[in-house]
Each structure stands twice: as structure tokens, then as C-alpha cells.
Amino acid sequence: MWKNQTCTLTSKDITILQTMYDRRHTLADPVRDILKHKLDNAIVVFSEDIDTDVVTLNTRVRYRIGDRQPQTAIITQGQMDGMVGQCLSLGTVRGLALLGLAEATEFSLPRQGNTTPDRLVVEAVLFQPEAARRERLKQELTTHSLRLVHDASLNT
């Protein structure tokens, strides 16, 4: 169904998926099937090396299902109280399917019966925590210059 479609995951994200898979190992459900596919076909990178257009945990992403209106959500590890409608948990088919996809890529969502799968398309990564962290570090390095706090040559 997914034709060995790869996804790019951070080392943190792959660890979370492996734990989820281990806990669901005996269940037969679409989430477990997607977990297995992602674990089998993932390209794993360090957080600091992930491309800025890839959906990671806690990313805000705009996506659409087929030809429907785009939706925006934050990919979360679990359900988040107080953020109803704004978050997609990795425990859901959509949330899990989005993880590791880059902008303009798609994923076929499983459907019951022999009907054609729904096509999930990543339209834009609006916020990615890893990219934001790199940008913040870059700004800190350029705005803060080093200053001498102790000169050993003065002690002689």
C-alpha cells in the first residue's frame, strides 16, 4: 500500500515510535500498521540535522485530506487538554501518518473495506521545534560576543 515510502525521523521520534509499537504489538489496527511501516522505512537523523520542511513531534503543520479544505494541527505525543481541535496525537492515524513527512509529500491513509485510500498531503510546515532551536542558537551566537574574563598573563 505504501510502496516502501520513506520518512525522516529524529532519533527522539523513532524512539517514541518504537515504544508505541512495543505497547501495541499484539493489536491489529491501522495505527500499528503505520507504526510498523514507519519503523521499517525510516531514515533517522539527529535533531540538529533534520530538514526544516519535515514534520517532527510538536511541529505545527498545514495538511489536507484529498481535495478537502486544509487543516492546521500540532503533532503531539499524547492528547493535550485545553487544545481541543488544535492537536493531533501520534496515537491517531492522521497524526502518525504526518510524522516524518516533508512538505509536498503525501501518504495514503488506510480505510475500511476495499475503498480507495484517502490521500493525506503535507502543505506546509509552519513551525518546527528543531528549526526554531537552531535559529535561536544562531541568533545567540551572533548577538553575544565573547569577552575576556581572566587574563592569565596578568598573574606573572
GUMARVEX-401147 format. One record per atom (N, C-alpha, C): x, y, z. Coordinates in steps of 0.05 Angstrom, whole numbers, padded with zeros to 5 digits, always signed. Layout:
// GUMARVEX-401147
XYZ/...
This chain:
// GUMARVEX-401147
+00016-00024+00000/+00000+00000+00000/+00017+00025+00000/+00039+00025+00015/+00056+00049+00017/+00081+00047+00000/+00086+00025-00013/+00108+00022-00031/+00135+00030-00019/+00141+00022+00005/+00166+00029+00018/+00172+00058+00019/+00151+00074+00022/+00155+00103+00024/+00171+00110+00049/+00193+00124+00046/+00209+00131+00069/+00198+00156+00083/+00207+00158+00107/+00201+00183+00123/+00227+00189+00138/+00230+00214+00146/+00254+00223+00160/+00246+00229+00189/+00258+00215+00207/+00252+00218+00236/+00276+00225+00251/+00272+00241+00272/+00294+00247+00291/+00299+00222+00308/+00322+00220+00321/+00327+00198+00338/+00307+00197+00361/+00298+00220+00371/+00278+00221+00392/+00251+00210+00382/+00243+00218+00358/+00218+00209+00347/+00217+00179+00342/+00239+00168+00332/+00240+00139+00326/+00238+00123+00353/+00250+00134+00374/+00249+00121+00400/+00220+00120+00410/+00206+00142+00407/+00178+00144+00415/+00161+00124+00399/+00165+00123+00373/+00150+00104+00356/+00156+00075+00363/+00181+00069+00370/+00188+00042+00377/+00174+00033+00403/+00173+00052+00422/+00158+00046+00447/+00129+00042+00442/+00117+00059+00425/+00089+00057+00418/+00084+00029+00405/+00101+00021+00387/+00098-00004+00373/+00100-00028+00392/+00119-00026+00410/+00122-00048+00430/+00097-00051+00447/+00084-00029+00454/+00060-00030+00470/+00035-00039+00454/+00036-00036+00428/+00013-00043+00411/+00018-00069+00396/+00040-00082+00401/+00049-00104+00384/+00028-00125+00378/+00011-00132+00397/-00008-00153+00392/-00034-00144+00380/-00038-00118+00378/-00063-00108+00367/-00062-00107+00337/-00085-00110+00325/-00088-00108+00296/-00104-00083+00291/-00091-00061+00285/-00105-00036+00280/-00089-00019+00260/-00101+00001+00247/-00087+00017+00228/-00062+00032+00239/-00064+00041+00264/-00042+00055+00277/-00018+00037+00279/-00022+00012+00287/+00000-00007+00290/+00013-00012+00262/-00004-00015+00242/+00007-00020+00215/+00024+00004+00205/+00015+00028+00210/+00030+00052+00202/+00056+00053+00218/+00054+00047+00244/+00078+00047+00261/+00099+00028+00249/+00091+00004+00243/+00109-00016+00231/+00122-00006+00206/+00105+00006+00188/+00115+00016+00163/+00136+00038+00168/+00129+00057+00186/+00148+00079+00191/+00174+00069+00203/+00172+00050+00222/+00197+00039+00234/+00214+00024+00214/+00201+00010+00195/+00216-00006+00175/+00228+00012+00153/+00217+00036+00148/+00226+00052+00126/+00237+00079+00133/+00243+00083+00159/+00252+00109+00168/+00281+00114+00162/+00287+00139+00155/+00314+00150+00154/+00317+00166+00180/+00335+00158+00197/+00338+00170+00224/+00361+00190+00223/+00356+00214+00234/+00376+00235+00235/+00376+00247+00263/+00397+00261+00270/+00398+00276+00295/+00380+00300+00292/+00369+00309+00314/+00351+00333+00314/+00363+00357+00301/+00389+00361+00305/+00402+00385+00293/+00406+00382+00263/+00402+00357+00252/+00406+00353+00223/+00380+00350+00207/+00357+00351+00221/+00331+00347+00207/+00325+00371+00189/+00316+00366+00165/+00309+00388+00147/+00286+00404+00159/+00285+00430+00153/+00264+00447+00165/+00237+00443+00154/+00234+00428+00132/+00208+00423+00120/+00196+00396+00127/+00208+00382+00147/+00199+00356+00156/+00182+00358+00181/+00160+00343+00183/+00143+00343+00206/+00155+00326+00228/+00161+00338+00251/+00171+00324+00274/+00151+00327+00297/+00157+00315+00320/+00140+00318+00343/+00138+00348+00351/+00115+00357+00357/+00110+00385+00365/+00112+00405+00342/+00111+00395+00318/+00111+00412+00294/+00082+00422+00289/+00079+00447+00281/+00053+00457+00271/+00054+00454+00241/+00034+00440+00231/+00033+00433+00203/+00006+00439+00190/+00007+00447+00165/-00018+00450+00150/-00019+00427+00130/-00041+00412+00131/-00044+00389+00114/-00073+00388+00103/-00077+00370+00084/-00105+00366+00075/-00108+00337+00068/-00133+00328+00069/-00141+00301+00061/-00155+00303+00034/-00143+00291+00014/-00154+00292-00013/-00158+00321-00022/-00182+00327-00031/-00188+00354-00041/-00202+00371-00021/-00203+00362+00004/-00217+00378+00025/-00200+00402+00033/-00213+00420+00049/-00200+00444+00058/-00176+00437+00076/-00154+00452+00074/-00131+00447+00091/-00138+00451+00120/-00124+00437+00137/-00126+00438+00166/-00099+00443+00178/-00099+00455+00201/-00073+00460+00215/-00074+00446+00242/-00052+00433+00250/-00051+00419+00275/-00022+00418+00285/-00020+00413+00311/+00006+00409+00324/+00008+00379+00329/+00029+00366+00321/+00033+00337+00325/+00043+00333+00353/+00028+00319+00369/+00035+00315+00398/+00039+00285+00404/+00052+00280+00426/+00057+00252+00434/+00031+00240+00445/+00016+00256+00460/-00009+00246+00472/-00031+00267+00469/-00053+00262+00480/-00075+00281+00480/-00067+00305+00497/-00074+00329+00488/-00068+00354+00503/-00093+00367+00512/-00097+00369+00538/-00121+00382+00549/-00120+00412+00542/-00143+00423+00537/-00145+00452+00532/-00138+00460+00504/-00130+00442+00487/-00123+00449+00460/-00140+00432+00440/-00165+00429+00446/-00183+00413+00430/-00183+00424+00401/-00180+00406+00382/-00180+00413+00354/-00155+00425+00344/-00135+00430+00361/-00110+00442+00352/-00088+00422+00351/-00092+00398+00363/-00070+00378+00364/-00079+00352+00351/-00059+00338+00340/-00063+00311+00330/-00043+00294+00345/-00053+00274+00359/-00036+00256+00374/-00023+00235+00355/+00001+00226+00362/+00013+00204+00348/-00003+00178+00350/-00021+00178+00369/-00039+00155+00372/-00062+00154+00352/-00064+00174+00335/-00084+00175+00314/-00071+00169+00287/-00088+00159+00269/-00077+00152+00242/-00066+00177+00229/-00080+00199+00230/-00070+00224+00216/-00044+00234+00229/-00044+00236+00255/-00020+00246+00269/+00004+00230+00263/+00001+00204+00265/+00024+00186+00259/+00032+00187+00230/+00013+00188+00212/+00019+00189+00183/+00035+00214+00177/+00029+00237+00189/+00043+00262+00183/+00072+00262+00193/+00077+00248+00215/+00104+00248+00226/+00125+00238+00206/+00146+00253+00202/+00168+00245+00184/+00164+00253+00155/+00141+00264+00148/+00136+00272+00120/+00147+00300+00116/+00156+00305+00092/+00165+00332+00084/+00143+00347+00069/+00145+00373+00067/+00126+00389+00052/+00123+00377+00024/+00098+00379+00014/+00091+00370-00013/+00092+00339-00017/+00095+00324+00005/+00093+00295+00003/+00066+00286+00013/+00060+00261+00005/+00034+00251+00013/+00036+00223+00024/+00015+00214+00037/+00013+00188+00050/-00015+00178+00046/-00018+00153+00038/-00044+00141+00035/-00054+00130+00061/-00076+00142+00070/-00088+00134+00095/-00106+00109+00091/-00102+00089+00108/-00119+00065+00106/-00148+00071+00111/-00165+00057+00096/-00194+00059+00100/-00205+00031+00103/-00228+00030+00116/-00241+00003+00120/-00252-00006+00093/-00251-00032+00089/-00262-00044+00065/-00243-00041+00042/-00254-00044+00018/-00237-00043-00006/-00238-00016-00020/-00245+00005-00005/-00247+00031-00018/-00220+00043-00022/-00218+00062-00040/-00193+00076-00046/-00184+00091-00021/-00158+00089-00014/-00148+00103+00010/-00150+00133+00007/-00152+00147+00029/-00152+00176+00029/-00123+00185+00026/-00118+00206+00011/-00092+00217+00006/-00087+00240+00026/-00068+00238+00043/-00061+00259+00062/-00036+00273+00050/-00038+00300+00048/-00017+00316+00036/-00007+00337+00055/+00020+00338+00059/+00032+00359+00075/+00034+00384+00058/+00020+00405+00066/+00021+00430+00050/+00044+00448+00060/+00047+00450+00086/+00068+00468+00097/+00075+00461+00126/+00101+00463+00132/+00110+00462+00160/+00111+00490+00170/+00093+00497+00188/+00090+00525+00197/+00109+00531+00220/+00115+00511+00236/+00134+00514+00259/+00145+00486+00264/+00172+00485+00266/+00185+00460+00273/+00204+00467+00296/+00201+00453+00319/+00217+00460+00343/+00247+00458+00338/+00256+00439+00322/+00285+00436+00317/+00296+00460+00301/+00281+00469+00281/+00289+00492+00266/+00289+00517+00283/+00269+00520+00300/+00267+00543+00318/+00291+00543+00337/+00298+00520+00347/+00321+00518+00366/+00347+00526+00352/+00351+00516+00327/+00375+00523+00312/+00376+00553+00307/+00353+00565+00300/+00352+00594+00294/+00359+00610+00320/+00348+00601+00342/+00353+00615+00368/+00383+00614+00375/+00395+00590+00372/+00423+00587+00377/+00440+00605+00359/+00433+00605+00334/+00447+00622+00314/+00446+00651+00322/+00422+00661+00330/+00419+00688+00338/+00436+00694+00363/+00436+00676+00382/+00451+00680+00407/+00481+00682+00401/+00490+00665+00382/+00519+00666+00375/+00527+00691+00361/+00508+00702+00345/+00515+00727+00330/+00511+00752+00347/+00494+00751+00367/+00489+00775+00383/+00507+00777+00408/+00517+00754+00417/+00534+00755+00440/+00563+00751+00432/+00578+00771+00437/+00607+00768+00431/+00621+00758+00456/+00643+00745+00452/+00659+00735+00474/+00674+00758+00487/+00678+00756+00513/+00693+00776+00527/+00713+00763+00546/+00736+00775+00549/+00756+00764+00566/+00749+00768+00596/+00747+00746+00611/+00741+00749+00639/+00765+00745+00657/+00786+00733+00646/+00810+00729+00662/+00834+00726+00642/+00854+00741+00647/+00878+00740+00630/+00901+00729+00647/+00909+00705+00641/+00930+00691+00657/+00957+00705+00656/+00962+00721+00634/+00987+00735+00632/+00990+00757+00653/+00968+00766+00664/+00969+00787+00685/+00978+00776+00711/+00978+00750+00716/+00985+00738+00741/+01015+00734+00744/+01031+00740+00725/+01060+00735+00726/+01076+00759+00734/
